[in-house]
Amino acid sequence: MSAYKSISEGSCSSPSLRRNAAFALFVLLLLPLRFAWAASALDKQLNFDYVDKVMTLRRFYSGEHLRFHSDGSLKTSAPVGLWTLDGQIEVQKVELHGGLLLIKGRRIHRVFDAQHNPQDQLTTVGNNHDKQHKELEKELRRLKVEIEIELPSEKPDEKDVASAIHAVFLAGSESMMDVVPAYWRAYFAKQEGKPQTTPSANGPLYSFKPGGGMSPPHVILQPEPEYSEEARKAKYQGTAVMSLIVDASGAVGDLQIQRPLGLGLDEKAIAAVSTWKFEPAEKDGKPVSAVIMVEVMFHLY
């Protein structure tokens, strides 16, 4: 026992061993601090990169709380909404909690100006001080959303976080044409300066112009569109314009939004016009397919 005690005491009293033990303890204490510093620096960088920016979801899920895996798939179910109501958020805060990224923001409701450019509805009511607009402004500011994204690691680096964000949101270089329904593609092609695809039809396709031995299509069944709840609350009115093909049988196809309204009214217009029935255009006395433009008016009485 005395020999063992002597060796143990000698080891503990060795200056070099004590220095090594102290250094090892210092490293162990330093590692969590280094990770905390790295996480804090990443938090600051994320807030710098994304706060006050508008981000577009790859799929327009509605709801106040959305939870995603790191590959962009949903962890819990959520209904898919419309891009003018559910597709974009203004980021207000980004928080990193180990393997979980939390993005807090405000959903943006889109309306369109006279040049058909999308506008944040909140910015259009801010200068009006009557009671109706004040109440609307409060409602728009309450459109909060929290998005949780599960990260692949409890100690993610900047690359892990960026990859997860881009799995859920569009990158700045990507086109809206990749995520919107087909009837929005002509509008975004024009907005983004991209070529528009030529509509297809069975047989020759004509664009109607007065004269030239061609009679235009005539609508014979024209159900009116419904109003979206968001537009009704805002007492929002206007006229949407879209192009479509009326084929030789009088059926409607290839609807494309050309001049939108926003707040879900464009989708209501598409739903209504897709049920319209026409007498087809005629050229030299024979029915033909034709591209026409139609207006759909939304007015509250």
N, C-alpha and C positions, 0 to 999 in steps of 0.2 A: 504494500500500500504506500509506503514512504517513497519508493522509487517512482511510482506512477505520479504521486503528488509532485515530486520534484520536477519531472518532465513537463507536467501540465503548467506548473507555475512558471517554469523557464520559458515556455512557448508564449504565454500571455504577456510576459514582461519583455519579450523581444521587440525593440523599437520598429524594426522593419515590418514585422507581422502586424503590429498595431496600426502602422501607416496603411498597409494593404487592406486591413479590415475596415479602417475608416474610409478609405477610397471606395471600396466596394459598397459600403453603406451609402456614401454620397451619390454614387452612380444610381443605386436603386431608388433613392429619393428624387434624383434629378429626372429620371425617365418619365414619371407621371407629369412632372412640371413641363417637360419639353413637349409632351403630347398635348397638355392643356394649352400651352402657348400656340402650338400649331393649329389646334382646333379653333382657338380664339382668332388667330390670323385668318383662317379660312372663313369663319363667320363674318368677319369684317369685309373680306373680299367678296363674298356672296352678296352681302347687302349693298356694297358699292356697285356690283355688276347688275343687280336685278331690281332693287328698290326704286319705285317710281317709274318702272318700265312696264309696258303693256306686253303681256305674253298670251299666246294663242294655244289652246289645248288641241292636241291632235284629234281627239274626239270630244264633242261638245257635251260632256256630262253635266247635268244639272244637280243641284243640291248644295247644302252649306258645308258638308264635310265629304271630301273625296280621299280615298286611300289607294295607293298604287304600289305595286311591286317595282323593283328597280328596272325591269324591262318594259315598263309602261302599261302593263296589264292591271286591271282593277283587282283590289283585294276584297272589296265589298261591292255589291251591285249598285248601280245608279242609272237612272234613265238618261237617254241621249236627247239633248235639246237642240236649239237652233243657234247658229253662230252669232246672230245679231243679239241674242239674249244670254247665251250660256258659253259662247266660245272663247271669250277673252277676259282677262283679269288685269287690273292694275295692282302690281305687287306693292305691299306696304311694309312687310317684314319677312325676313328669312332667318330661320333658327336651325342650328345643327345640334342634335341631341344624340351623340354616339352614332348609331347606325340608322338614325331616322332624320330625314330632312322635312322641316315644316315650313310651308309657304303660306303666309296670310295675305289676303288681298280683298279687293272689291270687284265684283262682277261689273262689266261695262255693258250697258244697253246701247246699241247702235241705231242712230238715225242718219239721214243723208242730207247733205246741203244741196244748193241749186246746181252745183257742178257734179253731183252724184258721188261725192266723196264721203266716206263714213266719218261720223262725228260721235263723240261720247255725249250721250244725251244729257249727262250732268252739266256739261259745259254750256249747253244751250238754254238752261233754265236759271243759271246762276245770277244773271243780271235782272231777272224779273222778281219783284218784291211783293206781288200780290199773294193772297193767302193760298190760292191753288198751287202756284209755283213753289211756294215755300214748303208746302206739304209734299209735293212731288220731289223736291230736292232732298228732303229728309228720307223719303223712301229709297231713293237712288243711293244715298250714302249708307243705307242699312243693308245693301246687297253684299253682305260679307261672305267670304268663302275661305275655308282652311283646307289645304292640300298636303297630305302626308305622303312622302315617298320613302319607301324602304330601301336602304342602301345595301350594297353587297358585303359591307364590312362594318364592324363596330368602330373601326378607326379609319374612316374613309379619307382618301386624299382628294385633291382638287379634280383629278381626272375621273374618279368614281362618281363624284357629285355631278359634274358636268354631263357625264354619260346618262345618269338617271334623269336629270332635268330634261335633256333632249329626247329621252324616250317618252316623256309626258307632254312636252311642249314643242312647238315648231321652232327650229333655229331661224335666225334672222334672214338667212339666205334662201330659205325654202319658200315655195309658192303656196298661196291659199288654194290654188286650183287642185292641190293634192289632197285636201281634206274636206272641201265643201261638197255638197250634193251637186249632181251633174247640171242642174238648172242654174247654178251660179257661175259656171265656168266661163261663159261668154263675157260676163261682167268683169271677172277678175283677169281674164286674158287682156281685155282692154285696159284695165287699171295698171297692169304690170307690163304693158307693151309687148304682149306675146301674140303670136298668130292664132286666129280663131279657126276651129275646125269647120269644115263645110257640112251643113246638115245633109243627111242622107234620106232618100225616099225611093219608093218603088216607081220606076219610070222617070221621065223628065221632071225637073223641079224648076218652078218659075218664081221669080219675085214679082209680085203684082205691081204694075204701073198703069195709070189710066191710058186708054187707047190701045192700039196694037192688036186689036181683035181679041182681047181677053177680058172676061168679066170676073170680078172679084168674088171670093167666097162670101156667103151670107149666113150669119148666125141664125139658127132656128130654135136653139135651146140654150138658155143663158142663165143658169143658176147664179145668184149673187154670192159673193164670198162672205164668210163670217169675219168678225172683228177679233183680233187678238186681245186678250185681257190686259196686257201691258199697254197697248195703244189706247184702249178704251179708258183706262185709268188716267192716262196722260192727256186725254182728249186730242189725240194726234190724228191728223187727217192728211190726205193727199192722194196722188194718183201714181200707181205703179205701171210701168210699161214693159211689155215682154214681147218677144218674137216667138213664133211657132209655125209649124207646118200643118196645113190642112191638106190631107191627102185626097186622092181622087174619089174616095168614098165619103168624104166629109168628116173623117175622124181627125183628132188632134194629136200631134206628136212633137217631140223635140222642143219643148218649152224652154226658153232661155230668158232670164231676167236681164233687161237692158237698162232700165232706170228704176232703182229700188227705192223703197220707203224705209225699211227697217222695222224694229219692234215686232217682228213676227208676221207683219202684214204681207210680205212678199210670198211667204209660204202659204198663207191663206188664199192669195190670188192664184198661185200655182194650182192649189187643190181645187179651186172653183173652175178655172179655165180648162183644166184637164177633163172636165165633164161636159164641156160645151159641145154642141153638135152644129154642123155647118152644112149648107148646100155648097158643094165644092166649086172652085173656080172652073171656068170653061175657056178653052181656047179653040177657036174654029168650030164651036158647037160641041166639043168633047170635054168631059171632066178631066182636070189635071191637078197635080199636086202643086201647091203654092206656099211660099213663105210670106207671112203677113205680120204686122205689128198690131197689138191690141193694148188698150188702156183699161185698167181696172181702178175705179174710183172708190175711195173710202171716205165717207162723210158721216158724221154723227148728227142726227136731227133732234 
